[in-house]
């Protein structure tokens, strides 16, 4: 999610002259519920900004890295129902979960020979647990529940059954690391039986103001989590993945201090590391 159809922010991301792949989430179509043939809505404007770098229902090849990024269903909000169904139908010809899974699968099977595949989705697949703190678990329900995307799970499963395409990583967000009602933190990494790694990058908020030692009152501490840069700098979260020769080596949650042109590493946590 970039914001509630925040076209300006998406344009700033599109303007970055780096290799990138993007998928829009449920907040990126927060107000637009159906396709308009008479005017360009803010969903369409976001998609035009990103062009081929928006990988929803398609793939983006990086030949020099022998890597392909395949997108899941755009605008997902998780679970068994399809969010913004009329949008998906009009823009992508997808009407149900079965058709969505087929669309994802068909994008992936065209991966060039020798490439590894990273799946990029807004929400993760079903089948990764149903406890409150599982990677796609319902933290707002006392009994938990699996809130993953069934179409993404089906597409990945069929690819593994019918092809030899290597899928070292499936990365997504949506399900916040900090659980609802102060229940603690979510599992952000799952390693499948076939060694595919599932990574949730939804650290929210991603941008914070540093908490000074002298600021001890609860109200002052709570005021630190803001998303606009201040004169005393911000601390920003990044989830970094190291891949070598198509094999996942390390995943690190990293916090970087930023003030003007100054940057420095504040802290980092290794989430996954290959045993050698």
C-alpha positions in Angstrom: 0.0 0.0 0.0 1.3 3.4 -1.0 -1.7 5.2 0.5 -5.4 5.7 -0.2 -4.9 6.0 -4.0 -1.9 8.3 -3.5 -1.0 9.0 -7.2 1.7 11.5 -6.3 3.6 9.1 -4.1 3.3 6.4 -6.7 4.7 8.8 -9.3 7.7 9.6 -7.1 8.4 5.8 -6.9 8.0 5.4 -10.6 10.5 8.3 -11.1 13.3 6.4 -9.3 15.9 5.3 -11.8 16.5 1.9 -10.3 15.4 -1.6 -11.3 12.1 -2.3 -9.4 8.9 -4.2 -9.4 5.7 -3.0 -7.7 2.3 -4.4 -6.9 -0.6 -2.3 -5.7 -2.6 -3.2 -2.6 -6.1 -2.8 -1.3 -5.5 0.8 -0.1 -4.3 1.7 -3.6 -7.9 1.2 -4.8 -9.6 2.4 -1.6 -12.2 4.6 -3.3 -12.4 3.4 -6.9 -14.8 0.5 -7.0 -15.3 0.0 -10.7 -13.7 0.8 -14.0 -14.8 4.1 -15.6 -14.6 4.4 -19.4 -15.3 8.1 -19.4 -12.5 9.4 -17.2 -9.2 8.2 -15.7 -9.7 7.3 -12.1 -6.8 7.3 -9.6 -6.2 3.6 -10.0 -5.7 4.0 -13.7 -3.3 6.9 -13.1 -1.3 4.8 -10.7 -1.0 2.0 -13.2 0.0 4.4 -15.9 2.8 5.8 -13.7 4.2 2.4 -13.1 3.8 0.9 -16.5 5.4 -2.6 -16.9 7.0 -2.2 -13.4 3.6 -3.0 -12.0 3.7 -6.8 -11.9 0.1 -7.6 -10.9 -0.9 -10.6 -13.0 2.2 -10.4 -15.1 6.0 -10.9 -14.8 9.1 -8.8 -15.1 12.4 -10.3 -16.2 15.8 -9.2 -15.1 18.1 -11.1 -17.5 21.4 -9.9 -16.0 20.3 -11.4 -12.7 18.7 -14.5 -14.2 15.7 -13.5 -12.1 12.0 -13.1 -12.8 9.4 -11.3 -10.6 5.9 -12.7 -11.0 3.0 -10.7 -9.5 0.0 -12.1 -7.6 -3.5 -10.6 -7.6 -3.4 -6.8 -7.3 -5.6 -4.9 -4.8 -5.9 -8.0 -2.5 -7.1 -7.6 1.0 -6.8 -11.3 1.9 -9.2 -14.1 2.6 -11.6 -16.1 0.5 -13.4 -13.1 -1.2 -12.0 -10.9 -4.0 -11.7 -7.2 -3.1 -12.8 -4.8 -5.9 -14.1 -7.6 -8.0 -15.6 -5.3 -10.6 -12.2 -3.6 -11.0 -10.4 -7.0 -11.5 -13.1 -8.1 -14.0 -12.9 -4.9 -16.1 -9.1 -4.4 -16.1 -7.9 -8.0 -16.1 -10.7 -10.2 -17.2 -10.6 -12.0 -13.8 -14.0 -12.9 -12.3 -13.2 -15.5 -9.6 -10.4 -17.2 -7.6 -10.0 -19.9 -10.2 -9.5 -17.5 -13.0 -7.1 -15.4 -10.8 -5.0 -18.5 -10.0 -4.9 -19.3 -13.7 -3.8 -15.8 -14.6 -0.9 -15.9 -12.1 0.1 -19.4 -13.3 0.1 -18.4 -17.0 2.3 -15.4 -16.2 4.9 -17.6 -14.4 5.1 -20.4 -16.9 6.6 -18.0 -19.5 9.6 -17.4 -17.2 12.8 -17.7 -19.3 14.9 -20.8 -18.9 17.5 -20.6 -16.2 15.7 -17.9 -14.3 14.6 -18.2 -10.7 11.2 -16.7 -9.7 10.3 -14.4 -6.9 6.6 -14.0 -6.3 5.6 -10.5 -5.3 2.0 -10.2 -3.9 0.2 -7.8 -1.7 -1.0 -10.6 0.5 0.5 -14.0 1.1 -0.9 -17.4 0.1 -3.2 -19.7 2.2 -1.6 -22.7 3.8 0.9 -20.9 6.1 -0.9 -21.2 9.3 -4.1 -20.1 11.0 -3.0 -19.0 14.4 -3.3 -15.3 15.4 0.4 -14.7 15.0 1.0 -16.8 11.9 2.3 -15.0 8.9 -1.2 -14.6 7.4 -3.2 -15.3 10.5 -6.2 -13.3 11.5 -5.1 -11.2 14.5 -8.4 -9.4 14.8 -10.3 -12.6 15.5 -9.9 -14.3 18.9 -9.8 -17.7 17.2 -7.4 -16.7 14.5 -7.9 -18.1 11.0 -6.0 -18.3 7.7 -6.3 -15.0 5.8 -4.1 -15.9 2.9 -4.9 -15.7 -0.8 -6.2 -19.0 -2.1 -5.5 -18.1 -5.7 -1.9 -17.4 -5.0 -1.5 -20.7 -3.1 -3.1 -22.6 -6.0 -0.9 -21.0 -8.7 2.3 -21.7 -6.7 1.3 -25.3 -6.0 0.5 -26.0 -9.6 3.7 -24.5 -10.8 5.7 -26.7 -8.5 3.7 -29.7 -9.6 3.9 -29.1 -13.4 7.2 -27.3 -13.9 10.9 -27.2 -12.8 10.8 -23.5 -12.2 12.8 -22.6 -9.0 10.8 -20.5 -6.5 13.2 -19.5 -3.7 11.1 -16.6 -2.4 7.5 -15.4 -2.1 7.3 -11.9 -0.7 4.3 -9.9 0.4 2.9 -7.5 3.0 -0.6 -6.5 4.1 -0.6 -8.4 7.4 1.0 -6.1 9.8 3.9 -7.3 12.0 2.4 -5.7 15.1 -0.7 -7.6 16.0 -4.0 -6.1 16.8 -5.0 -5.4 20.4 -1.4 -5.5 21.7 -1.1 -9.3 21.1 2.6 -9.0 20.2 4.4 -9.6 16.9 3.6 -11.7 13.9 5.8 -14.4 12.4 7.4 -12.8 9.4 9.2 -15.8 7.9 8.1 -19.3 7.0 10.3 -21.8 5.3 8.3 -24.4 3.3 9.1 -28.1 3.2 10.5 -27.6 -0.2 12.7 -24.7 1.1 10.7 -21.9 -0.6 10.8 -19.0 1.8 7.7 -16.9 2.5 8.5 -13.4 3.6 6.1 -10.8 5.1 7.5 -7.3 4.8 4.6 -5.4 6.4 6.4 -3.4 9.1 3.9 -0.7 10.0 4.7 2.2 10.4 7.9 1.9 8.3 9.0 5.4 9.1 9.4 6.6 12.7 11.0 9.5 14.5 13.8 8.3 16.9 12.7 8.2 20.5 15.0 10.3 22.7 16.0 8.9 26.1 14.7 12.1 27.8 11.2 11.6 26.3 9.8 9.3 29.0 6.1 10.2 29.1 3.7 7.8 27.4 2.1 10.6 25.3 5.5 11.7 24.0 6.5 8.2 23.1 3.3 7.6 21.3 3.9 10.7 19.2 7.1 9.4 17.7 5.4 7.1 15.1 4.9 9.6 12.3 5.5 9.3 8.5 6.7 12.8 7.7 10.4 13.7 7.9 11.3 16.0 10.8 14.3 18.2 11.3 15.8 15.7 13.7 15.6 12.9 11.2 13.6 9.7 10.8 14.3 5.9 11.2 13.1 3.8 8.3 12.6 0.1 7.9 13.8 -2.0 5.0 13.7 -5.7 4.5 16.8 -6.8 2.6 17.2 -10.1 0.7 20.5 -11.5 -0.5 20.3 -14.0 -3.4 23.3 -15.6 -5.0 23.1 -17.8 -8.1 19.3 -18.1 -7.7 19.6 -19.3 -4.1 18.4 -17.4 -1.0 21.3 -16.5 1.3 20.0 -14.1 3.9 17.1 -11.9 4.9 17.6 -8.9 7.2 15.2 -6.4 8.8 17.2 -3.2 8.7 16.5 0.2 10.3 18.3 3.2 8.7 18.5 6.7 10.2 18.0 9.4 7.7 18.5 13.1 8.1 19.0 15.2 5.0 21.8 13.6 3.1 23.0 11.7 6.2 22.3 8.0 6.6 23.5 5.4 9.0 22.6 1.9 10.1 20.7 2.0 13.4 19.9 -1.7 13.9 19.4 -4.9 12.0 17.9 -8.3 12.7 18.7 -11.5 10.7 15.4 -13.2 9.9 16.8 -16.0 7.8 20.3 -17.3 6.9 21.4 -20.2 4.9 23.3 -22.7 6.9 26.7 -23.5 5.3 
